[in-house]
Amino acid sequence: LKSKNTNFTYFSIPSKCHHPIKHRCHKSECPPCNQKCGLPNNTTGCQHICEAKCHVAVKFNEQTKTNGSASVWGQNKKFEFKTLPHPACEQPVTVTCIGGHEIAEWPCWNSKPTSCQRKCNRSLRCGNHKCVLVCHSVPDLKDMKEQIGCASCQEGCIIQRPPGCEHACSRPCHPPPCNPCDKMIKTKCYCGLTQLIYKCSEYYKVEGTEEEIAMTQARLKSCGNRCLKTFPCGHRCHTTCHPGKCPNPEMCRKKVRIFCECKRIKVEVSCDKHRAGQTTIPCDVFCIETQKKLAEQLGREQEKLRQQEEAKNRAEVEQFEKKFNKRKYKERKVLNEKASRQINWKLFGIYGGIILAIVIAIAVAFYADS
């Protein structure tokens, strides 16, 4: 450099690093460079500009051995300049974890993606559970569905079955819906005589209205035969096998046989008329005459029974008196015989005629001899 006050010319000492010299002219050695490095950081391989203090020409002390006695070592201090490698890059870098759960700023030298130690929490193919593994690497960080590396679901099916179905789904955990339940149900019909077999999915189905479902269930549990129950009137129900009370008992038109009071006349009427109060029919004239004859015959029979009863009582009394009072019994017997004895005029006339005929015959014979 050329001085302004003198005619002397000074030459600048070349810089030991890649930076231009910015300090003033001085004596002795140049001071160490304090400027920023400014070169791409090839240590980390990130190509960020190194922001550290210039480290191209760093001054180090060098120790050397000198010739002398064998037991004494002499040392002379010397200096050397070395170029140091770039330090680790501290430039903040946005880093996403290997599972794509969080984004954070890390120094460039430590910017390699790692696990955030959270649960993966990606939706599995079953649609019901999520991956329980700790944050792991996946091909697509933005996709939160099951990917390569996620733990497959090992649970059973947890989908609620239709109301009434008590059979578990045999498939592993899966998205809804489940396959129709193919278990067979055995039961008896409403009559209780026929055993029916049908699929659980056919009986406990969810498609359709409540009325349609109820009709389907009633059809499956019916044997199709005529109902065995009876109406309050006593006639058999005319509908097919059904639940609950028999419908329309008032529609019964079965024939009912009714009689008159003497049970001689019988007529068949419909059940509805019988329920309305037509339970008997009036008797005709012949029935009335027959009733009178039956009443008279009944009176005669009762009288005959009464006489037999009196005779039986009399015989018991006589037997008693004969056993305990013989005299009175004989007197009463004689009296009873006298009282009970009657004159038989017819027999008396016969005997008189015979005697009269004998007398006449004797008289005729007497007069003939004389």
C-alpha positions as CSV (number, residue, x, y, z in Angstrom):
1,L,0.0,0.0,0.0
2,K,1.2,3.5,-0.7
3,S,1.3,5.9,2.2
4,K,-0.3,9.3,1.7
5,N,2.4,11.2,3.7
6,T,5.4,9.5,2.3
7,N,6.7,8.1,-0.9
8,F,7.1,4.6,0.5
9,T,5.0,1.7,-0.7
10,Y,3.9,-1.1,1.6
11,F,2.7,-4.5,0.3
12,S,-0.2,-6.3,2.1
13,I,0.4,-9.7,3.6
14,P,-1.7,-12.4,1.8
15,S,-4.6,-13.8,3.9
16,K,-4.1,-17.3,5.2
17,C,-7.9,-18.0,4.7
18,H,-10.4,-17.2,2.1
19,H,-11.5,-13.9,3.6
20,P,-10.2,-10.5,2.6
21,I,-8.1,-8.6,5.1
22,K,-10.1,-6.0,6.8
23,H,-7.7,-4.9,9.6
24,R,-5.2,-2.0,9.4
25,C,-1.6,-2.2,8.7
26,H,0.3,-3.4,11.7
27,K,3.5,-4.9,12.9
28,S,4.3,-8.5,13.4
29,E,1.9,-11.3,12.5
30,C,-1.6,-10.8,11.5
31,P,-4.2,-11.5,14.1
32,P,-6.5,-14.5,13.6
33,C,-9.4,-14.1,11.3
34,N,-12.6,-13.4,13.2
35,Q,-15.0,-13.4,10.3
36,K,-17.7,-16.0,9.7
37,C,-16.7,-19.0,7.7
38,G,-19.3,-18.4,4.9
39,L,-18.5,-21.7,3.1
40,P,-21.0,-24.5,2.5
41,N,-20.9,-26.9,5.4
42,N,-19.5,-30.1,3.9
43,T,-19.2,-31.9,7.3
44,T,-22.9,-32.3,7.7
45,G,-23.5,-32.5,4.0
46,C,-26.5,-30.2,4.2
47,Q,-25.0,-27.4,2.1
48,H,-26.0,-24.8,4.6
49,I,-23.5,-21.8,4.9
50,C,-21.2,-22.3,7.9
51,E,-21.9,-19.6,10.5
52,A,-18.9,-20.5,12.7
53,K,-15.8,-18.4,13.2
54,C,-13.3,-18.8,10.4
55,H,-11.4,-22.0,11.0
56,V,-9.2,-22.2,7.8
57,A,-6.0,-21.0,9.4
58,V,-6.1,-21.8,13.1
59,K,-2.8,-21.2,14.9
60,F,-1.5,-24.2,17.0
61,N,1.7,-24.6,19.0
62,E,4.2,-27.2,17.8
63,Q,6.7,-28.9,20.1
64,T,10.0,-30.3,18.6
65,K,12.9,-32.3,20.2
66,T,16.6,-30.9,20.2
67,N,20.0,-32.7,20.2
68,G,21.6,-32.9,23.6
69,S,22.4,-35.4,26.3
70,A,20.6,-38.7,26.3
71,S,18.8,-37.9,29.5
72,V,17.8,-34.3,28.8
73,W,15.3,-33.2,26.3
74,G,15.2,-29.7,25.1
75,Q,12.0,-28.1,23.6
76,N,11.6,-25.1,21.3
77,K,8.2,-23.5,20.7
78,K,7.0,-23.2,17.1
79,F,3.6,-22.4,15.6
80,E,1.7,-24.0,12.7
81,F,-1.6,-23.2,11.0
82,K,-4.2,-25.9,10.4
83,T,-7.5,-25.9,8.7
84,L,-10.2,-27.4,10.9
85,P,-13.3,-29.1,9.5
86,H,-16.6,-27.3,9.6
87,P,-18.4,-27.8,13.0
88,A,-21.8,-29.5,13.1
89,C,-24.5,-27.4,11.4
90,E,-26.8,-25.7,13.9
91,Q,-29.2,-24.4,11.3
92,P,-32.8,-25.1,12.5
93,V,-34.5,-27.6,10.2
94,T,-38.1,-28.7,10.3
95,V,-38.3,-32.4,10.9
96,T,-41.3,-34.7,10.8
97,C,-41.2,-37.9,12.8
98,I,-41.1,-41.2,11.0
99,G,-44.8,-41.8,11.6
100,G,-45.9,-38.3,10.5
101,H,-47.4,-37.5,13.9
102,E,-45.5,-34.3,14.8
103,I,-43.3,-31.6,13.2
104,A,-40.5,-30.0,15.2
105,E,-37.4,-27.9,14.6
106,W,-34.1,-29.6,15.2
107,P,-30.5,-28.6,14.5
108,C,-29.3,-29.6,11.1
109,W,-26.8,-32.0,12.4
110,N,-29.5,-33.9,14.3
111,S,-32.3,-33.5,11.8
112,K,-32.7,-37.2,11.0
113,P,-36.4,-38.3,11.4
114,T,-36.9,-40.5,14.4
115,S,-39.9,-42.0,16.4
116,C,-41.9,-39.5,18.5
117,Q,-42.7,-42.5,20.9
118,R,-46.4,-41.8,20.5
119,K,-48.9,-44.6,19.4
120,C,-49.2,-45.0,15.7
121,N,-53.1,-44.6,16.0
122,R,-53.7,-45.4,12.4
123,S,-57.1,-46.9,11.5
124,L,-56.8,-50.6,10.8
125,R,-58.6,-52.3,7.9
126,C,-61.3,-53.6,10.3
127,G,-62.6,-50.1,10.8
128,N,-63.1,-50.6,14.5
129,H,-59.6,-50.5,16.0
130,K,-56.3,-48.5,15.6
131,C,-52.7,-49.5,15.5
132,V,-51.2,-49.7,19.0
133,L,-47.6,-49.8,18.0
134,V,-45.2,-47.0,18.9
135,C,-44.6,-44.5,16.1
136,H,-42.9,-46.4,13.2
137,S,-42.0,-45.7,9.7
138,V,-44.7,-45.7,7.0
139,P,-44.6,-45.1,3.3
140,D,-47.1,-42.2,3.3
141,L,-46.9,-39.9,6.3
142,K,-50.1,-38.1,5.5
143,D,-52.2,-41.3,5.2
144,M,-53.7,-42.2,8.6
145,K,-55.0,-45.6,7.5
146,E,-53.3,-48.9,8.0
147,Q,-50.0,-49.2,6.1
148,I,-47.0,-51.5,5.9
149,G,-45.6,-51.9,9.4
150,C,-48.8,-51.4,11.3
151,A,-50.0,-54.2,13.6
152,S,-53.0,-56.1,12.2
153,C,-56.1,-56.4,14.3
154,Q,-56.3,-59.6,16.3
155,E,-59.6,-58.9,18.0
156,G,-62.9,-60.7,17.4
157,C,-66.0,-59.1,15.9
158,I,-67.5,-56.5,18.2
159,I,-70.4,-55.4,16.0
160,Q,-73.7,-55.7,17.8
161,R,-76.0,-58.4,16.6
162,P,-79.6,-57.8,15.7
163,P,-82.0,-57.7,18.8
164,G,-82.8,-61.2,19.8
165,C,-79.8,-63.0,18.2
166,E,-77.5,-64.5,20.8
167,H,-75.0,-66.0,18.5
168,A,-71.5,-64.4,18.1
169,C,-70.1,-63.6,14.7
170,S,-67.5,-66.2,13.7
171,R,-65.5,-63.8,11.6
172,P,-62.5,-61.8,12.9
173,C,-62.8,-58.1,13.5
174,H,-64.3,-56.5,10.4
175,P,-66.2,-53.5,9.2
176,P,-70.0,-53.7,9.3
177,P,-72.2,-55.4,8.4
178,C,-71.8,-58.9,9.7
179,N,-72.8,-61.9,7.6
180,P,-76.3,-63.1,8.2
181,C,-76.4,-65.5,11.2
182,D,-76.8,-69.0,9.8
183,K,-77.4,-70.7,13.2
184,M,-80.5,-73.0,13.2
185,I,-83.2,-72.5,15.9
186,K,-85.4,-75.3,17.0
187,T,-88.7,-74.5,18.6
188,K,-92.3,-75.7,18.7
189,C,-95.2,-74.0,17.0
190,Y,-97.9,-72.1,18.8
191,C,-100.0,-75.3,19.0
192,G,-97.1,-77.0,20.7
193,L,-97.4,-80.2,18.6
194,T,-95.0,-79.6,15.7
195,Q,-91.2,-78.9,15.9
196,L,-90.0,-76.1,13.6
197,I,-86.5,-75.3,12.4
198,Y,-85.5,-72.0,10.8
199,K,-82.4,-69.8,10.5
200,C,-81.7,-67.1,13.2
201,S,-81.2,-64.5,10.5
202,E,-84.7,-65.2,9.0
203,Y,-86.4,-64.7,12.4
204,Y,-84.3,-61.8,13.9
205,K,-84.0,-59.6,10.8
206,V,-83.8,-55.8,10.8
207,E,-84.9,-55.1,7.3
208,G,-88.5,-53.8,7.0
209,T,-91.0,-52.1,9.3
210,E,-91.9,-53.5,12.7
211,E,-95.2,-54.8,11.4
212,E,-93.5,-56.7,8.6
213,I,-91.0,-58.2,11.0
214,A,-93.7,-59.3,13.4
215,M,-95.7,-60.9,10.5
216,T,-92.5,-62.8,9.3
217,Q,-91.9,-64.1,12.9
218,A,-95.5,-65.2,13.3
219,R,-95.3,-67.0,9.9
220,L,-92.1,-68.8,10.8
221,K,-93.4,-70.0,14.2
222,S,-96.7,-71.2,12.7
223,C,-97.0,-74.9,11.6
224,G,-99.6,-73.9,9.0
225,N,-102.2,-76.4,10.4
226,R,-105.5,-75.5,11.8
227,C,-105.4,-74.0,15.3
228,L,-106.2,-76.4,18.2
229,K,-107.6,-73.8,20.5
230,T,-111.4,-73.3,21.1
231,F,-113.5,-70.2,21.2
232,P,-115.4,-69.3,24.4
233,C,-118.4,-70.9,22.8
234,G,-116.6,-74.3,22.7
235,H,-116.0,-74.6,19.0
236,R,-112.6,-75.0,17.5
237,C,-110.8,-72.0,16.0
238,H,-111.1,-71.8,12.3
239,T,-107.8,-70.0,11.6
240,T,-104.3,-71.5,11.1
241,C,-101.8,-71.9,13.9
242,H,-101.3,-68.5,15.5
243,P,-100.1,-66.8,18.7
244,G,-102.2,-65.3,21.4
245,K,-106.0,-65.4,21.6
246,C,-108.1,-66.7,18.7
247,P,-109.3,-63.9,16.5
248,N,-112.9,-63.1,15.8
249,P,-114.7,-65.5,18.1
250,E,-118.0,-63.6,17.3
251,M,-117.7,-64.9,13.7
252,C,-118.3,-68.5,14.7
253,R,-121.2,-70.0,12.7
254,K,-121.0,-73.6,13.8
255,K,-124.3,-75.5,14.2
256,V,-125.6,-76.0,17.7
257,R,-128.3,-78.5,18.6
258,I,-131.0,-77.2,20.9
259,F,-134.0,-79.1,22.4
260,C,-137.4,-78.4,23.8
261,E,-138.0,-78.8,27.5
262,C,-139.1,-82.4,27.2
263,K,-136.1,-83.2,25.0
264,R,-138.4,-84.6,22.2
265,I,-137.9,-81.9,19.6
266,K,-134.4,-81.0,18.5
267,V,-133.3,-78.2,16.1
268,E,-129.8,-77.1,14.8
269,V,-129.1,-73.3,14.9
270,S,-126.0,-71.3,14.2
271,C,-123.6,-70.5,17.1
272,D,-124.2,-66.7,16.9
273,K,-128.0,-67.2,17.5
274,H,-127.3,-69.6,20.3
275,R,-125.0,-66.9,21.9
276,A,-127.8,-64.4,21.4
277,G,-130.0,-66.4,23.7
278,Q,-131.8,-69.0,21.6
279,T,-131.0,-72.0,23.8
280,T,-134.4,-73.8,23.7
281,I,-137.5,-74.2,21.6
282,P,-141.2,-74.4,22.8
283,C,-142.9,-77.7,23.1
284,D,-145.8,-78.6,20.8
285,V,-149.3,-80.2,21.7
286,F,-148.0,-83.7,21.5
287,C,-145.2,-82.8,23.9
288,I,-147.7,-81.4,26.3
289,E,-149.8,-84.6,26.2
290,T,-146.7,-86.7,26.5
291,Q,-145.7,-84.7,29.6
292,K,-149.1,-85.2,31.1
293,K,-148.9,-89.0,30.5
294,L,-145.4,-89.0,31.9
295,A,-146.6,-87.1,34.9
296,E,-149.5,-89.5,35.5
297,Q,-147.2,-92.5,35.1
298,L,-144.8,-90.9,37.5
299,G,-147.6,-90.4,40.0
300,R,-148.6,-94.0,39.7
301,E,-145.1,-95.2,40.1
302,Q,-144.6,-93.0,43.2
303,E,-147.9,-94.3,44.7
304,K,-146.8,-97.8,44.0
305,L,-143.4,-97.1,45.7
306,R,-145.3,-95.6,48.6
307,Q,-147.5,-98.6,49.0
308,Q,-144.5,-100.9,48.8
309,E,-142.7,-98.8,51.4
310,E,-145.8,-99.0,53.7
311,A,-146.0,-102.8,53.3
312,K,-142.3,-103.1,54.1
313,N,-142.7,-101.0,57.2
314,R,-145.7,-103.0,58.2
315,A,-143.8,-106.2,57.8
316,E,-141.0,-104.9,59.9
317,V,-143.4,-103.9,62.7
318,E,-145.1,-107.3,62.7
319,Q,-141.8,-109.1,62.8
320,F,-140.8,-106.9,65.8
321,E,-144.1,-107.5,67.6
322,K,-143.9,-111.2,66.9
323,K,-140.5,-111.3,68.5
324,F,-141.2,-109.3,71.6
325,N,-145.0,-109.6,72.2
326,K,-146.6,-112.7,70.8
327,R,-150.1,-112.4,72.3
328,K,-150.7,-109.0,71.1
329,Y,-149.3,-110.1,67.8
330,K,-151.9,-112.9,67.5
331,E,-154.8,-110.8,68.6
332,R,-153.8,-108.1,66.1
333,K,-153.3,-110.8,63.5
334,V,-156.8,-112.2,64.1
335,L,-158.3,-108.7,64.1
336,N,-156.4,-107.9,61.0
337,E,-157.6,-111.1,59.3
338,K,-161.2,-110.4,60.3
339,A,-160.9,-106.9,59.1
340,S,-159.3,-108.0,55.9
341,R,-161.8,-110.9,55.3
342,Q,-164.5,-109.9,52.7
343,I,-167.5,-111.9,51.3
344,N,-167.0,-113.1,47.9
345,W,-170.6,-113.2,46.5
346,K,-169.6,-114.7,43.2
347,L,-168.1,-117.7,44.9
348,F,-171.0,-117.8,47.2
349,G,-173.4,-118.0,44.2
350,I,-171.5,-120.8,42.6
351,Y,-171.6,-122.9,45.7
352,G,-175.3,-122.2,46.3
353,G,-176.1,-123.2,42.7
354,I,-174.3,-126.5,43.1
355,I,-176.1,-127.3,46.4
356,L,-179.4,-126.3,44.8
357,A,-178.7,-128.6,41.8
358,I,-177.9,-131.5,44.2
359,V,-181.2,-131.0,46.1
360,I,-183.2,-130.9,42.9
361,A,-181.5,-134.0,41.6
362,I,-182.3,-135.9,44.9
363,A,-185.9,-134.7,44.9
364,V,-186.4,-135.8,41.3
365,A,-184.9,-139.2,42.1
366,F,-187.1,-139.6,45.1
367,Y,-190.3,-138.8,43.2
368,A,-189.4,-141.1,40.4
369,D,-189.0,-144.1,42.8
370,S,-192.3,-143.5,44.4
